[in-house]
Amino acid sequence: MEAAAGGVPLAAVRTLEVQQIAAVASRGWIGPALWALLVPFAGWAVLRLTGIEPKFRWSQAVSFTPYAAAATLLPLAAGVALRRWPLALAWLAVAAVFAVIVLPRALPDGNPAVSGPRVRIMALNAFNGTVDAAALMAAIRAARPDVLTLVEYAPWLADSLAEQGLGDLLPNRVGEPLEDAWGSAVFSRYPLRPGDAPIRGPGPAQIPAVVTLPGGQELDVVAVHACAPSSGWRAGCWESSIRVLPPAGGRLRVLAGDFNSSLDHAVLRELVATGYRDAADVMGKGLTMTWPYYEQPSFFPKVAIDHVLADERIAVLGFDAFALPHCDHRATLTELALPEMGRS
């Protein structure tokens, strides 16, 4: 066998040389590929940062911004490993923009100092009434919410919940069950009356109600069900169904339900900016995903489109989300503390 200097077989040397050439060649195309990949990620970051939302598929894609943010770390690491410093710095800049957008949701915020009544609010999109009613009732008994908002509240679900004793736990209701995912309702253990003004607009019913808490303080609660930003008439219905929701101000108010929007949608951020705070965001749980969970594998990407928006004068003490059988949305449970009556 022919040997190179040092007694190493020549074939082994040639094999090593081939491997080194292949490695150099592979690094040669990785750099341009990472530069090309940078363009859509940078564009995504700019669109999200500026709030520009091309119609209408972007309104769906932008919900996945947290995943895009996480994905920037891989090419950044590749640029560093290859010692392509201009490339690495470019990816670092894009990753930094995404971090500014996404990371605050994972950091808890402070709360106003309040000493008024506490309220526990559960909210659920019932998947056109197909949620397991027994499981929902078990969750209600365990969590003991003071207020429950249900959307996609169908007649058959209403019958099942009534048979299983929902009226004993939450005897007061505003709103009616309807078919085709259009029904919405607010339930309460405390006195309840319809809101001062109906919420008119396209799409499913969005129900305002006024809860009278012990001591006489009143709290507005709205069962929210915005249209989905999908094709057809819903593409236009989606944004307008959020814009008709009442801004913060005046009597204390909470909006709870399925907004079909994440905090990466400009229309939702504009609503929050009127004087609300997102309960999950306040608790550092703003990356808690809520949809879709029915018959989806665990690795299927989820989005955060179910929210509880509380007036900024209200303290957020807790937030959680949990799945229920035969339901595509997770339920949310939020604990709030209100300012004393007369001090809001």
C-alpha positions as CSV (number, residue, x, y, z in Angstrom):
1,M,0.0,0.0,0.0
2,E,1.4,3.4,-1.0
3,A,2.2,5.5,2.0
4,A,2.6,9.3,2.5
5,A,5.3,10.9,4.6
6,G,4.9,9.7,8.2
7,G,3.6,6.3,7.3
8,V,0.0,7.4,6.8
9,P,-1.7,5.5,3.9
10,L,-2.1,7.8,0.9
11,A,-5.7,6.7,0.4
12,A,-6.5,8.1,3.9
13,V,-4.8,11.4,3.1
14,R,-6.8,11.7,-0.2
15,T,-10.0,10.9,1.6
16,L,-9.3,13.6,4.2
17,E,-8.5,16.1,1.4
18,V,-11.8,15.3,-0.3
19,Q,-13.7,15.8,3.0
20,Q,-12.0,19.1,3.6
21,I,-12.8,20.3,0.0
22,A,-16.4,19.2,0.5
23,A,-16.6,21.1,3.8
24,V,-15.2,24.2,2.2
25,A,-17.6,23.9,-0.7
26,S,-20.5,23.5,1.7
27,R,-19.5,26.5,3.7
28,G,-19.3,28.3,0.4
29,W,-23.0,28.0,-0.3
30,I,-24.2,28.3,3.3
31,G,-23.2,31.9,3.5
32,P,-25.2,33.1,0.5
33,A,-28.1,31.0,1.6
34,L,-28.2,32.6,5.0
35,W,-28.0,36.1,3.4
36,A,-30.9,35.2,1.2
37,L,-32.9,33.8,4.2
38,L,-32.3,37.0,6.1
39,V,-34.5,39.0,3.6
40,P,-37.9,37.5,4.6
41,F,-37.0,37.5,8.3
42,A,-36.0,41.1,8.1
43,G,-39.1,42.0,6.2
44,W,-41.2,40.2,8.8
45,A,-39.6,42.1,11.6
46,V,-40.1,45.5,9.8
47,L,-43.8,44.8,9.0
48,R,-44.4,43.7,12.6
49,L,-42.5,46.7,14.1
50,T,-44.3,49.2,11.9
51,G,-47.7,47.7,12.2
52,I,-48.1,47.6,8.4
53,E,-50.4,44.6,7.6
54,P,-50.8,43.6,4.0
55,K,-54.1,42.0,3.3
56,F,-55.0,39.4,4.1
57,R,-52.8,36.4,4.6
58,W,-50.4,38.4,6.6
59,S,-53.1,38.8,9.2
60,Q,-52.9,35.0,9.6
61,A,-49.1,34.7,9.4
62,V,-48.2,37.4,11.9
63,S,-49.7,35.4,14.7
64,F,-46.7,33.1,14.3
65,T,-44.2,35.9,15.1
66,P,-42.9,34.2,18.3
67,Y,-41.9,31.2,16.2
68,A,-40.2,33.5,13.6
69,A,-38.3,35.1,16.5
70,A,-37.1,31.8,17.8
71,A,-36.1,30.7,14.3
72,T,-33.6,33.7,14.0
73,L,-31.4,32.1,16.6
74,L,-30.3,29.2,14.3
75,P,-28.9,31.3,11.4
76,L,-27.4,33.6,14.0
77,A,-25.6,30.6,15.5
78,A,-24.5,29.4,12.1
79,G,-23.0,32.8,11.2
80,V,-21.0,32.8,14.4
81,A,-19.9,29.2,13.9
82,L,-18.7,30.0,10.4
83,R,-17.1,33.2,11.6
84,R,-19.0,35.2,9.0
85,W,-19.1,38.3,11.2
86,P,-21.1,40.6,8.9
87,L,-23.6,37.9,8.4
88,A,-23.8,37.2,12.1
89,L,-24.2,40.9,13.0
90,A,-27.0,41.2,10.4
91,W,-28.8,38.2,12.0
92,L,-28.1,39.6,15.4
93,A,-29.9,42.9,14.5
94,V,-32.9,41.0,13.2
95,A,-33.0,38.8,16.2
96,A,-32.8,41.9,18.5
97,V,-35.8,43.5,16.8
98,F,-37.8,40.3,17.3
99,A,-36.6,40.2,20.9
100,V,-37.9,43.7,21.5
101,I,-41.3,42.6,20.1
102,V,-41.7,39.3,21.8
103,L,-39.7,39.1,25.0
104,P,-41.8,41.6,27.0
105,R,-44.7,39.2,27.0
106,A,-42.6,36.8,29.0
107,L,-41.8,39.4,31.7
108,P,-44.3,40.2,34.4
109,D,-45.5,43.8,34.8
110,G,-46.5,45.7,37.9
111,N,-50.0,46.3,39.1
112,P,-51.8,49.4,40.4
113,A,-52.3,49.4,44.2
114,V,-56.0,48.4,44.7
115,S,-58.0,47.2,47.6
116,G,-61.4,46.5,46.1
117,P,-63.3,43.3,45.4
118,R,-61.6,40.4,43.6
119,V,-63.2,38.7,40.5
120,R,-62.4,35.4,38.8
121,I,-63.3,35.3,35.2
122,M,-63.3,32.2,33.0
123,A,-63.6,32.5,29.2
124,L,-64.0,29.8,26.6
125,N,-64.7,29.4,22.9
126,A,-66.9,26.2,23.1
127,F,-66.0,24.9,19.5
128,N,-69.6,25.4,18.3
129,G,-70.9,23.7,21.4
130,T,-69.0,20.5,21.0
131,V,-66.9,21.0,24.2
132,D,-67.4,18.1,26.6
133,A,-70.1,19.6,28.9
134,A,-69.2,17.4,31.8
135,A,-65.6,18.4,31.7
136,L,-66.5,22.0,31.4
137,M,-68.8,21.7,34.5
138,A,-66.0,20.0,36.4
139,A,-63.7,22.9,35.5
140,I,-66.2,25.4,36.6
141,R,-66.7,23.6,39.9
142,A,-63.0,23.4,40.5
143,A,-62.1,27.0,39.5
144,R,-65.3,28.6,41.0
145,P,-65.3,31.6,38.6
146,D,-67.5,34.6,39.5
147,V,-68.1,35.2,35.8
148,L,-68.0,33.0,32.7
149,T,-68.0,34.1,29.1
150,L,-69.0,31.5,26.5
151,V,-68.8,32.0,22.8
152,E,-69.8,29.5,20.1
153,Y,-72.6,28.8,22.6
154,A,-74.9,26.4,20.9
155,P,-78.4,25.3,22.0
156,W,-77.3,21.7,22.6
157,L,-74.5,22.9,24.9
158,A,-77.0,25.1,26.7
159,D,-79.3,22.1,27.4
160,S,-76.4,19.9,28.6
161,L,-75.0,22.6,30.9
162,A,-78.5,23.3,32.4
163,E,-79.0,19.6,33.1
164,Q,-75.7,19.4,34.9
165,G,-76.4,22.3,37.2
166,L,-74.8,25.4,35.6
167,G,-77.7,27.5,36.9
168,D,-76.9,26.5,40.5
169,L,-73.3,27.8,40.2
170,L,-73.8,30.8,37.9
171,P,-77.5,31.6,38.0
172,N,-77.5,34.9,36.0
173,R,-77.1,35.1,32.3
174,V,-77.1,37.7,29.5
175,G,-77.0,36.4,25.9
176,E,-78.6,33.4,24.1
177,P,-77.4,30.2,22.5
178,L,-77.4,30.2,18.7
179,E,-76.4,27.7,16.0
180,D,-73.5,28.0,13.6
181,A,-71.1,29.3,16.2
182,W,-72.9,32.6,16.5
183,G,-74.2,32.4,20.1
184,S,-72.4,34.1,23.0
185,A,-73.3,34.7,26.7
186,V,-72.0,36.0,30.0
187,F,-72.9,34.1,33.2
188,S,-72.4,35.3,36.7
189,R,-72.9,34.3,40.3
190,Y,-73.7,37.9,41.1
191,P,-76.5,40.1,39.7
192,L,-76.2,40.7,36.0
193,R,-77.9,42.9,33.5
194,P,-77.4,43.7,29.8
195,G,-74.8,46.3,28.9
196,D,-75.8,49.9,28.4
197,A,-75.3,49.6,24.6
198,P,-75.3,46.6,22.3
199,I,-72.2,45.9,20.3
200,R,-73.3,46.0,16.7
201,G,-71.2,44.8,13.8
202,P,-70.5,41.9,11.6
203,G,-69.9,38.4,12.7
204,P,-70.9,36.4,15.8
205,A,-72.6,37.9,18.8
206,Q,-70.5,39.9,21.2
207,I,-72.3,40.4,24.4
208,P,-71.9,43.2,26.9
209,A,-73.1,42.8,30.4
210,V,-72.8,44.6,33.7
211,V,-72.0,42.6,36.9
212,T,-73.0,44.1,40.2
213,L,-70.4,43.0,42.8
214,P,-70.9,42.7,46.5
215,G,-70.9,46.2,47.9
216,G,-72.6,47.6,44.8
217,Q,-69.6,48.2,42.5
218,E,-70.4,47.5,38.9
219,L,-68.1,45.9,36.3
220,D,-68.7,45.8,32.6
221,V,-67.8,42.4,31.1
222,V,-67.9,41.7,27.3
223,A,-68.0,38.2,25.8
224,V,-65.8,38.7,22.8
225,H,-65.9,36.7,19.6
226,A,-64.2,38.4,16.7
227,C,-64.4,37.0,13.1
228,A,-61.5,34.9,11.9
229,P,-59.0,36.6,9.5
230,S,-59.7,34.1,6.8
231,S,-60.9,34.2,3.2
232,G,-64.2,35.5,1.8
233,W,-66.4,37.9,3.8
234,R,-64.5,37.1,7.0
235,A,-61.4,38.9,5.7
236,G,-63.3,42.2,6.1
237,C,-65.3,41.1,9.0
238,W,-62.2,40.4,11.2
239,E,-60.8,43.8,11.7
240,S,-64.2,45.6,12.0
241,S,-65.4,43.1,14.6
242,I,-62.5,44.1,16.8
243,R,-62.9,47.8,16.1
244,V,-66.5,47.8,17.4
245,L,-65.4,46.6,20.8
246,P,-65.7,49.4,23.4
247,P,-62.5,51.3,24.3
248,A,-61.4,51.6,27.9
249,G,-62.6,54.5,30.0
250,G,-65.6,55.3,32.1
251,R,-66.9,52.3,34.1
252,L,-64.3,49.6,34.7
253,R,-64.5,47.0,31.9
254,V,-63.1,43.6,31.0
255,L,-63.1,42.1,27.5
256,A,-62.8,38.3,27.6
257,G,-63.0,35.7,24.9
258,D,-61.8,34.8,21.4
259,F,-60.3,37.8,19.7
260,N,-59.0,35.8,16.7
261,S,-56.0,38.1,17.1
262,S,-52.6,38.0,18.8
263,L,-50.6,40.8,20.3
264,D,-48.8,40.9,17.0
265,H,-51.9,42.3,15.3
266,A,-52.0,46.1,15.1
267,V,-55.8,46.2,15.5
268,L,-55.6,44.5,18.9
269,R,-52.7,46.6,20.1
270,E,-54.6,49.7,19.2
271,L,-57.5,48.5,21.3
272,V,-55.2,47.7,24.2
273,A,-53.7,51.2,23.9
274,T,-57.0,52.8,24.7
275,G,-56.4,51.9,28.4
276,Y,-56.5,48.1,28.7
277,R,-53.8,45.5,29.7
278,D,-53.6,42.0,28.5
279,A,-53.9,39.7,31.6
280,A,-51.5,37.1,30.2
281,D,-49.0,39.7,29.3
282,V,-49.2,41.3,32.7
283,M,-48.4,38.0,34.4
284,G,-45.5,37.3,32.1
285,K,-47.5,34.6,30.3
286,G,-48.1,36.4,27.1
287,L,-46.7,33.5,25.1
288,T,-49.3,31.1,26.4
289,M,-50.8,29.6,23.3
290,T,-54.6,28.9,23.2
291,W,-55.5,27.6,19.7
292,P,-55.8,25.0,18.0
293,Y,-55.8,22.1,20.4
294,Y,-58.5,19.7,19.1
295,E,-57.0,16.6,17.4
296,Q,-53.7,18.4,16.7
297,P,-50.3,16.8,17.4
298,S,-48.3,18.4,20.2
299,F,-45.7,19.7,17.7
300,F,-48.3,21.6,15.6
301,P,-47.7,25.3,16.1
302,K,-50.3,27.1,18.3
303,V,-51.1,30.8,18.6
304,A,-52.3,33.1,21.3
305,I,-55.7,34.5,20.2
306,D,-57.8,34.2,23.4
307,H,-57.4,37.1,25.7
308,V,-58.7,38.9,28.8
309,L,-58.2,42.6,28.5
310,A,-58.7,44.4,31.8
311,D,-58.9,48.2,32.4
312,E,-55.5,49.5,33.4
313,R,-56.9,50.5,36.7
314,I,-57.5,46.9,37.5
315,A,-54.8,44.6,39.1
316,V,-54.2,41.3,37.4
317,L,-53.4,38.7,40.1
318,G,-53.4,35.5,38.1
319,F,-53.8,34.0,34.6
320,D,-54.0,30.4,33.4
321,A,-55.1,28.5,30.3
322,F,-56.1,24.9,30.1
323,A,-57.5,22.5,27.5
324,L,-60.9,20.8,27.7
325,P,-61.9,17.6,25.8
326,H,-63.5,18.1,22.3
327,C,-62.6,21.8,22.2
328,D,-60.1,23.5,19.9
329,H,-59.6,26.6,22.2
330,R,-58.1,26.5,25.6
331,A,-60.1,28.0,28.4
332,T,-58.7,31.0,30.3
333,L,-59.0,31.7,34.0
334,T,-58.1,35.2,35.2
335,E,-58.1,36.7,38.7
336,L,-58.5,40.4,39.0
337,A,-58.6,42.9,41.8
338,L,-60.6,46.1,41.4
339,P,-60.0,49.5,42.9
340,E,-62.4,50.5,45.7
341,M,-65.7,51.9,44.6
342,G,-65.3,55.7,44.0
343,R,-61.5,55.5,43.5
344,S,-61.4,54.3,39.9
